[in-house]
Amino acid sequence: MKQTTKAALLSGLAFPGLGQLMVLKRPKRGAAILLPALASFCWIMYGVWAATATLMEEALNGTLAPDPFAISARLHETSFVPGADTAAWILVACWLAGIIDALLLRDRP
């Protein structure tokens, strides 16, 4: 298997930029893809954690009924951190950039 294919698979299946870092040995390219992806992933996970903490607190206080439909409705009402949608698009863009960048590079001799 070609190195670029291995890098594209690693960037696509594991995390964006890992293929450039680990397989292609291009740390600047890998960091340029990995760092924004990691930051946006952490921001999204913080939003999930905040929404979960809010719902758990309401469930433990008894203000949220143990009904899956009520929990789902309350989850949609709960405001996530600002910019979560933008962070998700940045993560998707980094993922695609990692795959495309790895596939378009030529193998080193």
C-alpha positions in Angstrom: 0.0 0.0 0.0 1.3 3.5 -0.9 2.3 5.8 1.9 -0.2 8.5 0.7 -3.0 5.9 1.0 -1.9 4.9 4.5 -1.8 8.6 5.5 -5.3 9.3 4.0 -6.7 6.3 5.8 -5.2 7.3 9.1 -6.4 10.9 8.7 -9.8 9.7 7.6 -10.4 7.0 10.1 -8.5 8.1 13.2 -8.2 11.9 13.4 -7.4 14.7 10.9 -3.7 15.3 10.4 -2.4 12.1 12.0 -1.5 10.6 8.6 0.6 13.7 7.8 2.3 13.5 11.2 2.9 9.7 11.6 3.1 8.3 8.1 4.3 11.1 5.8 6.5 12.7 8.5 5.3 16.2 7.7 4.8 17.9 11.1 3.9 21.4 9.8 1.2 20.1 7.5 -0.1 17.7 10.2 -0.1 20.4 12.9 -1.9 22.8 10.5 -4.7 20.3 10.1 -4.6 18.6 13.6 -4.7 21.7 15.8 -7.8 23.4 14.5 -9.5 20.0 14.4 -8.6 19.3 18.0 -9.7 22.7 19.2 -13.1 22.4 17.5 -13.5 18.8 18.8 -12.8 20.0 22.3 -15.3 22.9 21.9 -18.0 20.5 20.7 -17.3 18.0 23.6 -17.5 20.9 26.1 -20.9 21.7 24.7 -22.0 18.1 25.0 -20.7 18.0 28.6 -22.4 21.3 29.5 -25.8 20.1 28.1 -25.4 16.7 29.8 -24.6 18.3 33.1 -27.6 20.6 32.9 -29.9 17.7 32.0 -28.5 15.5 34.8 -28.9 18.2 37.3 -32.6 18.6 36.3 -33.1 14.9 36.4 -31.6 14.6 39.8 -33.7 17.5 41.1 -36.8 15.9 39.8 -37.7 18.8 37.4 -37.1 16.6 34.4 -39.4 13.7 34.0 -37.8 10.3 33.2 -39.5 10.2 29.9 -37.4 9.8 26.7 -39.5 12.2 24.8 -39.3 14.9 27.6 -35.6 14.4 27.8 -35.3 14.7 24.0 -37.4 17.9 23.9 -35.4 19.4 26.8 -32.2 18.6 25.1 -33.3 20.5 22.0 -34.2 23.4 24.2 -30.9 23.4 26.1 -28.6 26.0 24.6 -25.2 24.6 23.7 -22.1 26.7 23.7 -22.0 29.4 21.1 -20.3 28.5 17.9 -20.8 24.7 18.2 -22.2 24.6 14.6 -19.2 26.5 13.3 -16.8 24.2 15.3 -18.6 21.2 13.7 -18.0 22.6 10.2 -14.4 23.4 11.0 -13.9 19.8 12.1 -15.5 18.4 9.0 -13.4 20.7 6.8 -10.2 19.6 8.6 -11.2 16.0 8.2 -11.7 16.4 4.5 -8.5 18.5 4.2 -6.5 15.8 5.9 -7.7 13.1 3.5 -7.4 15.2 0.4 -3.9 16.5 1.3 -2.6 13.0 2.0 -4.0 11.7 -1.3 -2.6 14.6 -3.4 0.9 14.3 -2.1 3.4 12.3 -4.0 5.3 9.4 -2.4 8.8 10.1 -1.4 11.4 7.8 -3.0 
